[in-house]
Amino acid sequence: MMDDNVLTKALNGDESVFYKQVSDFLAAARKHAKQQMDSTIVVTYYEIGRMIVEREQQGQKRAKYGAKLIKGLSEYLTERYGKGFSVVNLQSMRKFYQVYSPRMQQSVTVKLKDNVLVDATEQKQQSLTAKSDSLEKHYTLSSVFSEIPRGQSLTAQFRLTWTHYQTLMRIESEDARHFYEIEAVNQQWAVKKLQRQVGSSLYERLALSRDKDGVMALTSEGQNIENPRDIFKTPYVFEFTGLEEREKYSETELERALLDNMQLFLLELGKGFLFEARQKRFTFDEDSFYLDLVTYNRLLQCYVLFDLKIGKMKHQDLGQMLMYVNYFDRYVKKDFEKPTIGILICEDKKDRIVELTLPENANIFASEYSLYIPDKALLQSKLAQWSRNLRMPRNFV
C-alpha cells in the first residue's frame, strides 16, 4: 500500500512513481523467471540421471556399459548443445538421481518454511518411471511436469539450484543432507553459505548438543529456535578470523577478529542474532565490569551474552557469567522479554566443572571454540557413539 506522499505524487501525475512501479514489476518478473528456470534445470537433470540409470540397467555388464553409454551421450549432447554435458557432469546427474530417488519412492514428509508440507509417494514415482523392460521409451516434458497432481510435482520437491544440489548430493548421511536442504531453503542460503555450513559440520555440532528428540527434529524440521538450548552448539568455529591455531593472542585480539568479520560471526552464532555491543560496561557497588559481547536473539526475545576466554575454563569464569546474567535479568531486560542467556566460549571446556558450578536450571552454557574447520570424521564418530549410547535407531526418519 502506498503512503500518502507517494499517493499524492501519483495523483498529480508524477511519472517517477509510474517508473518505479514498472521497475518493481520487471524485477519481480525476472526473479520469478529465474526461480522457474532454476527449478526446470534441476528437474531436467534429475530426469536425465533417471534415464541414464534405467538405460544402464538394461546392459548385462553395467559398469563397462555405463562408462561407454555416458561417454557416447556426452559426445552426442556436446555436439548439439555445446558445453555443460561433459562426462563428469553427466555422472553428477546420474548420482543426483541415485541419491534423491529413494525420497521419491517412499512416503516422506518434510516440513519447510511457512509450514508447507511436501509429500512424495510411490504413485508419483510410478507416474514418472517408464517400465524398465521396454526398449521403446519416450520421455516427454508433459510426463515430468504435467501428469502429476498439482502441488506434488518434482518442482515442488526441488526448491534449490543445481549448484546447491551438487553440494548436497556429496553428503553421505541422509539425516545430515535433509537438515542442510531444509535450512538452505528456509534461510535462503547462497551456495557459499551452504558450503561453509557443511564444511564446518554444523549438523554434527548442533546434534551433539541435543537429546534424541532434538536430533530427530533437526533432521525432519531443521533448526527450530524455541528454547535456550536450541541456539547452542559445540564447538563454535571461527576459522574466518584468520588467527593461527598456535599463535599467542589475547582475548581482545580474538574479540576484534570476530567483530571484523561480523557477518560471518553472526552466521556462525545461528538464527535470529542481532549485535548490540562489545565490552559492555556496567557498574555495581562502585565496581566496573566489562562484558565481551552483548547480542539479542529476536526469535527467543532475550539477551544472549558472550564471554571469551583464552585457555582453560575456570569455575570463576562461570561465576562471573552467572553474575552478568543476573544483572541483565534484574536491571536491563524488560518485563515482556525472556530470561537472559549466557554463553562462555573457551579453548578447553570442563564438563564436570560446569555441572558442579552452575545451578541445574541456569540459562548458562559453556562451549569450546576452534580456529579451524573441525575434523568432520571425528565429529561424526562422536555423534555415532552418542547415538549408540541413547540406543537410537540408525535411520530414525
C-alpha positions in Angstrom: 0.0 0.0 0.0 1.4 3.4 -1.0 1.9 6.1 1.7 0.2 9.5 1.4 3.2 11.2 -0.1 3.6 8.6 -2.9 -0.2 8.5 -3.5 -0.2 12.3 -3.8 2.6 12.2 -6.4 0.8 9.5 -8.4 -2.4 11.6 -8.4 -0.5 14.7 -9.5 0.9 12.8 -12.5 4.4 12.3 -11.1 5.9 9.9 -13.6 8.7 8.8 -11.3 6.1 6.8 -9.3 4.9 5.1 -12.5 8.6 4.4 -13.5 9.1 2.8 -10.1 6.0 0.6 -10.4 7.1 -0.7 -13.8 10.6 -1.3 -12.5 9.4 -3.2 -9.5 7.1 -5.3 -11.7 10.0 -6.1 -14.0 12.3 -7.0 -11.1 9.7 -9.4 -9.7 9.1 -11.0 -13.1 12.8 -11.6 -13.6 13.1 -13.1 -10.1 10.2 -15.4 -10.8 11.6 -16.3 -14.2 15.0 -17.2 -12.6 13.3 -19.3 -10.0 11.3 -21.2 -12.7 14.5 -21.6 -14.7 16.5 -23.0 -11.8 13.7 -25.4 -10.9 13.4 -26.6 -14.5 17.1 -27.2 -14.7 17.2 -29.3 -11.5 14.2 -31.4 -12.6 15.7 -31.9 -16.1 19.0 -33.0 -14.7 17.2 -35.4 -12.3 15.3 -36.9 -15.2 18.4 -37.2 -17.3 20.0 -39.0 -14.4 17.0 -41.3 -14.2 17.1 -42.0 -18.0 20.8 -42.9 -17.7 20.3 -45.3 -14.8 17.4 -47.0 -16.4 19.3 -47.4 -19.7 22.3 -48.8 -17.8 20.2 -51.4 -16.1 19.4 -52.9 -19.4 23.1 -53.7 -20.0 24.4 -57.1 -18.8 27.8 -55.6 -17.9 26.7 -52.5 -16.1 30.0 -50.9 -15.2 31.6 -51.2 -18.6 28.3 -50.4 -20.4 27.6 -47.4 -18.2 31.0 -45.8 -18.9 30.6 -46.3 -22.6 27.0 -45.0 -22.5 27.9 -41.8 -20.7 30.9 -41.1 -22.9 28.8 -41.5 -26.1 25.9 -39.4 -24.6 28.4 -36.7 -23.7 29.8 -36.5 -27.2 26.3 -36.5 -28.7 24.9 -33.7 -26.5 28.1 -31.6 -26.6 28.0 -31.6 -30.4 24.4 -30.4 -30.4 24.2 -28.2 -27.3 27.8 -27.2 -26.5 29.3 -27.1 -23.0 27.7 -28.4 -19.9 27.4 -32.1 -20.8 30.8 -33.5 -20.1 31.3 -37.0 -18.7 31.8 -35.6 -15.2 28.5 -33.5 -15.4 26.5 -36.5 -16.7 27.9 -38.6 -13.9 26.7 -35.9 -11.5 23.2 -36.1 -12.9 23.2 -39.9 -12.5 24.4 -39.5 -8.9 21.8 -36.9 -8.3 19.0 -39.3 -9.3 20.6 -42.2 -7.3 20.8 -40.1 -4.2 17.4 -38.5 -4.3 15.2 -41.2 -6.0 14.7 -43.1 -2.7 13.0 -40.0 -1.3 10.6 -40.1 -4.3 9.9 -43.8 -3.9 8.7 -43.7 -0.3 6.4 -41.6 1.8 8.4 -38.8 3.3 7.1 -35.6 4.7 9.5 -32.7 5.0 8.4 -29.5 6.9 9.7 -26.4 5.1 9.2 -22.7 5.6 5.8 -21.3 6.4 4.5 -24.8 7.3 4.5 -26.0 3.7 4.4 -29.8 3.6 5.9 -31.6 0.6 4.9 -35.2 0.1 6.3 -37.9 -2.2 4.6 -41.2 -2.7 5.0 -44.4 -4.7 2.2 -43.4 -7.0 4.0 -40.2 -8.1 7.2 -42.1 -8.8 5.2 -44.7 -10.8 3.8 -41.9 -12.9 7.3 -40.7 -13.7 9.0 -44.1 -14.4 8.7 -46.0 -17.6 8.6 -49.8 -17.5 12.2 -51.0 -17.3 11.6 -53.9 -19.7 10.6 -51.7 -22.6 13.3 -50.7 -25.1 11.0 -48.2 -26.8 10.8 -45.4 -24.2 9.6 -42.0 -24.8 10.4 -39.2 -22.3 8.4 -36.0 -22.7 8.1 -32.8 -20.7 4.4 -33.5 -20.1 5.3 -36.7 -18.4 7.6 -34.8 -16.0 5.8 -31.5 -15.4 2.1 -32.1 -16.2 0.9 -35.6 -15.3 1.5 -35.3 -11.5 -1.2 -33.9 -9.2 -0.9 -30.2 -8.6 1.4 -29.3 -5.7 3.1 -32.7 -5.7 5.4 -32.3 -8.7 9.2 -32.7 -8.8 9.4 -28.9 -9.0 7.9 -28.8 -5.5 10.4 -31.4 -4.3 13.5 -29.5 -5.5 13.5 -25.9 -4.3 17.2 -25.1 -4.6 19.5 -24.5 -7.6 21.6 -27.2 -9.3 24.7 -25.9 -7.7 23.1 -26.3 -4.2 22.3 -29.9 -5.0 25.8 -30.6 -6.3 26.9 -29.8 -2.7 24.1 -31.7 -1.0 24.5 -34.9 -3.0 28.0 -35.3 -1.7 26.8 -35.6 1.9 26.8 -39.3 2.7 24.5 -39.1 5.8 20.8 -38.9 4.7 19.9 -37.3 8.0 22.5 -34.5 7.6 21.5 -34.0 4.0 17.9 -33.5 5.0 18.9 -30.9 7.6 21.1 -28.9 5.2 18.5 -28.9 2.5 15.7 -27.7 4.8 18.0 -25.0 6.2 19.2 -23.8 2.8 15.5 -23.4 1.7 14.3 -21.8 4.9 17.3 -19.5 5.4 17.8 -18.8 1.7 21.5 -19.7 1.9 23.6 -18.9 -1.0 25.8 -21.7 -2.2 28.9 -20.4 -0.4 27.0 -20.2 2.8 25.7 -23.8 2.4 29.3 -25.0 1.6 30.6 -23.2 4.7 28.0 -24.8 7.0 28.5 -28.2 5.5 32.3 -27.8 5.8 32.1 -26.7 9.4 29.9 -29.7 10.3 27.0 -27.6 11.5 24.7 -30.6 11.7 27.0 -32.6 13.8 27.8 -29.7 16.1 24.1 -29.0 16.7 23.2 -32.6 17.1 25.9 -33.2 19.8 24.3 -30.5 21.9 20.8 -32.1 21.8 18.9 -35.0 23.1 17.4 -37.8 20.9 14.2 -35.9 20.1 16.2 -32.8 19.3 18.3 -34.6 16.8 15.2 -36.1 15.2 13.7 -32.6 14.9 16.9 -31.4 13.2 16.6 -34.0 10.5 12.9 -33.6 9.8 12.3 -29.9 10.5 15.7 -28.1 10.5 16.8 -25.9 13.4 13.9 -24.5 15.3 14.6 -21.9 17.9 12.2 -22.4 20.8 14.3 -22.6 24.0 17.8 -21.5 25.1 19.5 -24.8 24.2 18.3 -24.5 20.6 20.9 -21.7 19.9 23.7 -23.6 21.5 26.4 -25.6 19.6 29.7 -27.1 20.3 32.3 -26.2 19.2 31.9 -22.8 17.7 34.1 -22.5 14.6 35.9 -19.2 14.0 38.1 -20.2 11.0 37.1 -16.9 9.3 39.1 -14.8 11.7 42.4 -15.9 10.1 44.1 -16.3 13.5 46.6 -19.1 13.6 45.8 -22.0 16.0 49.2 -21.9 17.8 49.8 -18.2 17.7 49.7 -16.4 21.0 47.0 -13.9 21.1 44.8 -12.1 23.7 41.1 -12.2 24.3 40.9 -8.7 22.9 42.5 -9.8 19.7 40.1 -12.7 19.3 37.2 -10.3 20.0 38.4 -7.8 17.4 38.9 -10.5 14.8 35.3 -11.7 15.3 33.9 -8.2 15.0 36.0 -7.5 11.9 34.1 -10.4 10.3 30.7 -9.5 11.8 28.6 -11.1 9.0 30.4 -14.5 9.3 30.4 -14.2 13.1 26.6 -13.8 13.2 26.2 -16.6 10.7 28.2 -18.9 13.0 26.1 -17.9 16.0 23.0 -19.0 14.2 19.4 -17.8 13.7 17.9 -14.6 15.0 21.1 -12.9 16.4 21.4 -9.2 16.5 24.6 -7.5 17.6 24.3 -4.8 20.3 27.6 -4.0 22.0 31.2 -5.1 22.7 32.9 -4.5 26.0 29.6 -3.5 27.6 30.4 -1.6 30.8 28.2 -1.7 33.8 28.9 -0.7 37.4 27.7 -2.5 40.5 28.7 -1.5 44.1 31.2 1.0 42.7 33.0 -1.7 40.7 33.0 -1.7 36.9 32.7 -4.8 34.8 33.1 -5.3 31.1 31.1 -7.9 29.2 32.8 -9.0 25.9 29.8 -9.3 23.6 26.1 -8.5 24.0 23.7 -9.8 21.4 19.9 -10.1 21.2 18.1 -13.1 19.8 14.8 -11.9 18.2 13.4 -15.4 18.0 13.8 -16.1 21.7 13.2 -12.4 22.6 16.1 -12.3 25.1 19.6 -11.1 25.5 22.4 -13.5 24.8 25.7 -12.6 26.5 29.1 -14.0 25.3 32.3 -14.1 27.3 35.5 -15.1 25.5 38.3 -16.9 27.4 41.7 -17.9 26.2 42.9 -21.1 27.7 41.2 -23.5 30.1 37.9 -22.7 31.7 37.8 -22.0 35.4 34.9 -22.1 37.8 35.4 -18.4 38.4 34.6 -17.7 34.8 31.3 -19.4 35.2 30.6 -17.5 38.4 31.3 -14.2 36.6 28.9 -15.2 33.7 26.3 -16.0 36.3 26.7 -12.5 37.7 26.4 -11.0 34.2 23.2 -12.9 33.5 21.6 -12.0 36.9 22.5 -8.3 36.3 20.8 -8.2 32.9 17.8 -10.1 34.2 17.3 -7.7 37.1 18.3 -4.3 35.7 18.3 -4.4 31.9 15.6 -6.7 30.4 12.0 -5.6 30.1 9.1 -7.5 31.6 8.0 -8.8 28.2 11.4 -10.3 27.4 12.6 -13.8 28.3 15.4 -14.6 30.8 18.9 -13.7 29.7 21.2 -16.5 28.3 24.9 -16.6 28.9 27.4 -18.5 26.8 31.1 -18.9 27.9 33.3 -19.7 24.9 36.7 -21.1 25.8 39.6 -23.2 24.4 39.1 -26.1 26.8 35.8 -26.8 28.5 35.5 -28.9 31.6 32.0 -30.5 31.8 32.4 -31.6 35.4 33.2 -28.0 36.5 30.1 -26.8 34.6 27.9 -29.3 36.4 29.3 -28.5 39.9 29.4 -24.7 39.5 26.1 -23.8 37.9 22.5 -24.4 39.1 20.7 -27.1 37.2 18.2 -24.7 35.5 20.7 -21.9 34.8 20.5 -20.4 31.3 24.3 -20.6 31.0 26.3 -22.8 28.7 29.9 -23.4 28.1 31.3 -24.3 24.7 34.7 -24.7 23.1 35.8 -22.8 20.1 38.0 -23.8 17.2 40.1 -21.6 14.9 40.0 -24.1 12.1 37.4 -26.3 10.5 36.9 -29.3 12.8 37.6 -32.9 11.7 34.3 -34.0 10.3 35.1 -37.7 10.7 35.8 -37.1 14.4 32.6 -35.3 14.9 30.6 -38.0 13.0 32.3 -40.6 15.2 31.3 -38.8 18.4 27.8 -38.4 17.1 27.6 -42.1 16.2 28.9 -43.1 19.7 26.4 -40.7 21.3 23.6 -42.2 19.3 24.5 -45.7 20.3 24.6 -44.7 24.0 21.0 -43.5 23.6 20.1 -46.7 21.7 18.8 -44.6 18.8 18.0 -46.4 15.6 20.4 -45.6 12.9 17.7 -44.5 10.4 15.1 -42.7 12.5 13.5 -40.5 9.8 
